[in-house]
């Protein structure tokens, strides 16, 4: 249910993403306005309009029409002012309609709804046709707004449908076809990547899946590291090793949890080295399972370098979702890989430590040691 809510939240915040904060006074002079027209500046859309005397047409600054001669151009503060002067709206950029960025956001939201409601995953051509764009243009617009390609979004949504369907259907095959896969083979090619274990094991709560784990000690208390077939799937911190093991068991109630052998001890040693020395590079495969939005947040977190912090609101703006601060915070809280996915580097709006899944004091300690230069 929570994953589905995030998909809907993802869709509902697309339009809000394109509501830009424009700098005041940036286009005060005609010279500044002309420069914006020359570079087809989308940020100038809505701030002013330009009209071409030789054609009798007025346009947005970002219009892709052929660039006019400067001597033939006049500027107006509104569509009404341009029309009172005798100019008509350009049919290409439709300056008296919705802002181009808003048009794109609405188109992408429509495509996301189609992906979510279609019985079978729509291909790129179908999605583009549904919003009256060419496939190439739609692909570029979708990737710019969503931060991932239409194909990646379709795959993430379909994976979510599989995870929801597996525990509810009588067979794995039913769940596969309910999620929109045309054949078993196409699903099984990606099943380990999506689920972290065999589909039958996932469906039964982890039956037959083998997860190796070990608990070690570090300066911040106990740390549990677990790994499935696809890579490290959990890094948990706490004060009670037994509680950490129970938390892992709750994640995979029917999986076979096996204590790590000598080789696995090297895995936990690398994780502890990362905790003690945050600038250490963790060269271990990580397995992350989450919604498209969660995956996007976690990828962004991995790009925050040690010694740097960012606010929830600023990270939301970087992701193009300024109104999705709460959803972003929930994605941070759902992070299963402490330190490896550095959600501790995200602070409250006033610089406060805010919450942290593994305790605010651990967050404080991590940031303190990261702030120290080598």
N, C-alpha and C positions, 0 to 999 in steps of 0.2 A: 504493500500500500504506500509506504513512504517513498519507494522508488518511483511509483507511478505519479505521486504528487510532484516529485522533482521534475519529471518529464513535462507535466502540465505547467509548472512554474517556469521551466525553461522556455516554453512556448509563449507564455503570457508576458514575459519580460523582454521579448525580442523587440517589440516596438519601443519600449522604454529605453532600450539600448541606444537607439539612434537619436534620442533627444539630447542634442549636444548643448554644452555651455559655451556660447559664443563670446568672444572678447568684444567688449563695448568699444565703439569708436575706431574699429579697425578699418572701416571703409568710409571715412569721413570725406576724403577728397576724391575728385574725379580720377586723379592719377592712380590712387589706391584701388578704386573700383575697376578701372581699366586693366590694371595688373591682375586682378582677380578673374576678369573675363578671359584674359590671355591664357592663364593657367587652368581655366575651367574649375575654379575653386568651389567645391561643394559646400564649404563652410560659409560661403557668402550667400548661398541660397536663402531667400527670405529676408535678407538684409537690404537688398535693393534689386532693381530689375534694369536691364538695358534694352533700348529700342534702336532699331536700324532704320534710318530715314529712307533709304533706297528700297527697302522691302515692305515697310509699314508694319513690321512685326516686332513684338517685344518678347524677351526671353529671360530665363534664369541665368545667372553668371556661369553655371556649370553646363549650360547647353552644349551639346556635341555638334551643333551646326557649324558650318564653315565660318571661320573668324572674319568679321566685317572690317572695313577700313575704319580706323579710329575717328576720322573726320565725320563719318556718317552715324556715329553712336551718340545717343543721349541716355542719361540715367534718371531713373524715377524711384521714389521711395516705396511705391505700392503699385499693384496691378491697376487699381482704380485710377491712379494718376496717369499711368501710361495710356489707358483706354480713353480718358478724358482728352488726352492730347491727340487722339485719333489713331492710335496703334491697336492692332489686334494680337491676340495671344498666339504664340508659336505652337503649332500642332505637335512638334517633336518633344519639347520639354514640358509643355502644358503648365506654364507658370501660374495660371489661375487655378490650378488643381492642387493636389497634395504635394508636399515637399518630396523631392526625389528619394531622399533617404527614408522617409516615412513610407513611400510606395514600396521600396525594397523590403523594409521591415515587415510590412503587411503581407507581401508576397511570400517571404520566408516563413512567416507564421502560418500562412495557408498551407504551404508545402509540408510543414511539420505536422499539421493536423491530418493531412492526407496520409502521411507516413504512419501516424498513430492509429488511424481508423481503417486503413486498407486491409483486406483479407490477405493479400499477397504484397510483399514489398515492391513499391513502384520503382521503375528504373529512372535514370536521369532524364531521358527524353519525356517520359510521362509527367514527371514533376515540373520540368521546364514548361511543358505545354499547358499545364494547369494554371500557371501564373503568366502566360503569354510572354515568355522569354525564350531566347535561343538557349540550347543546352550549355554552350560555352559561357554565355553571360550569366545564366542562372547559377552555374557552378561557382563562378567567381564571387557573385553577390552572396550566395549562401555561406561560402567558406569565410568571407570577410565578416559577416554578421555573427555566425555561430562559432567560429574558431575551429571548425572541422568540416570536412567535405560532406556532401549529401550521402555518399556511400558509407562513410564512417558513422554518420548519424543513423542511417538505416540499420547498419550492423549493430550498433549499440542498443537501439530500440528493440531489434529482433532478439538480441541476447537477453534483454530484460524480460521479454515475453516468454522466452524459454525458461528462465529461472522461476517465473511465476507459475508457468504451466506444469513443470515437471512434478512438483509435489501433488498436483491436483488431478492429473490424468492417470488412467489405468495403465498405460504403457508409455515408454519413452517415445515411440513412434507417433502416438497421438499428440504429445506435446510438441514434437518437432514440426508436424504439419500445421498445428494450431498457430505456431509462431511464424508461419509463412515460408518454411523451407520446402522446396519442391522435391527434394530427395534426401534420403538418410545420409548418403555419402557426402553431400555438400555440407551438412550440419557437422558430421563427425570430423571433417577436416579442421574445423575451428572449435570443436567442443572443449578441448583442454584449455585453450586460450580463454574461452568465455567462462568456464565453470571452475577451472582449477583441478578438476577430477573427471572421472568418467561420468557420463550423464546418468547412468543407472545408480551410481553411488550418490550423486547429488540428489536425485529424486528421493532416495531413501534416507536423506539426512547425513550422507557420508558413508553409507555402508560400502565396504570394500575399498574405500579410499585409505591410503596410507599417508599420514602426516607425521613427519619426524619433528621432534622439538627438544629443546634443552633449556634449562634455566641457569643463569649465571648471576654473579654479583658485580656491581659497578659502584661508582661513587654516589649514584642517585638511588641506590637500592637494588632490587632484583629486576632482572630483565629476562623475558621469555622470548625465544626466537623459534618460529615454526616454519616448515617448508613443505609444500606439496610437490607434485610432479612438475609444476610450472615454475617454481621458484619460491622465494621467501614470501609467505602469505600472512605472517603476523609478527609484529615486534611489540610486545606489551611490557609496560613498566609498572612497578608497584612495590609494596613493602612485604607482601605475603606471597611466597612462591606457590603455595597451594592454591591461593585464590587465582593467580595467573593461570595455573593449569586448568582450574574450573572454568575460567573465562574462555579458554581455548576449546574445552569440551563443549561448552554451550554453543560455540560457533559451528561445530561439526559433531553433533550429539551421537552419531553412529559411525564415525570414522575410526579407523585404527590409529590411535596415537602411540607412537613408538619413541622411546627415549633415544636421543641422538647418540650415535657411536663416536669413535675417535675422530673420524673424518668430519662429522657434523660439528664437533667442538671447534673446528677451525672457522666454521660459519659464525658461531656465536662470538668467537674471539674478534672477528672483523666488526661485528655490530658493536661490541663493547668498545673497541678502538675508536669507532665513529662517535660514540657518546662521550668518551673521554677527550678526544681530539677532533672537534667538529669539522675541521678543515681536511680531515682524512677522506680519501675517495673510497666509497663503498662499491667494490667491484663484484657485486652479487646480483644474480637475476632476481627481479622483483615481480611478484604476481599481484596485480591489483584488479579487483572485481568491483565494479560500481556502475552507476548510471552514466550517461554521456556527460551530464553536468559535473558529477563528482570526479570523473576522470579528467575533465578539463581543469577543474580546480587543483587537483593533485599534480597535474603536469606543471601548472603555473607555480605551485609551491616549490617544486624542485628547481626552478630557475631563480629562486631567491638565494643569493650567496650567503655563506656563513659570515656573520658580523653585520648583516643588514636586516632591517625589519621593515614591515609595511603594515598599514592599517587595513582593516576589513573593507572599509569604504574605498580606499585607493585600489586594493586588489580587485574589488568588484568593478571599478571603472576600467582597470586594465583589461579585464575580461570582457568589457563592453556591456556589462550588466549592472549599472549603477544602482538600480533599485533592488537588486537581489542579494543584499548584504546578509539577510537572515538565512537564505538558502546557502550562501557561501559559508557562513559560520557552521551550519549543520553539516556541510560536506567536510569541513575541517574536523568536526567532532566525530565523523564517521571514519576518519583515517585510521586504518588498521596497522600502519607501519610507523611507529614512533621514531622520530629523528631522521629516518631514511626519507620520509615525506615530512619536511620541516614545517609543520603547521604551527610550531611554537614561535616562528618568526612573524606571526601575524598578531598585531596589537589592536586594542580598542581605539576609538577615535581620538581620545585624549592621551594616548600613549600608555594607557593602563594595560596590565598584563591580561586582563579579561579572564576568561576561563581556559582551562587546558584539561584534556581528557585524563592525563596522568598526573595532575596536580599542579597548582600554580607555582609552588616552590620549586618543582623540577623545571618548570618553564623559566623561572627566574635564574636558576643555576645554569641552564643551557645557554641562555642569552649572555650571561655574565662571562662565561668562558669563551663564547664565540666572539665577544667584543675585544678580547685580548689579541694583540697582534703576535705573530710568530716571533 
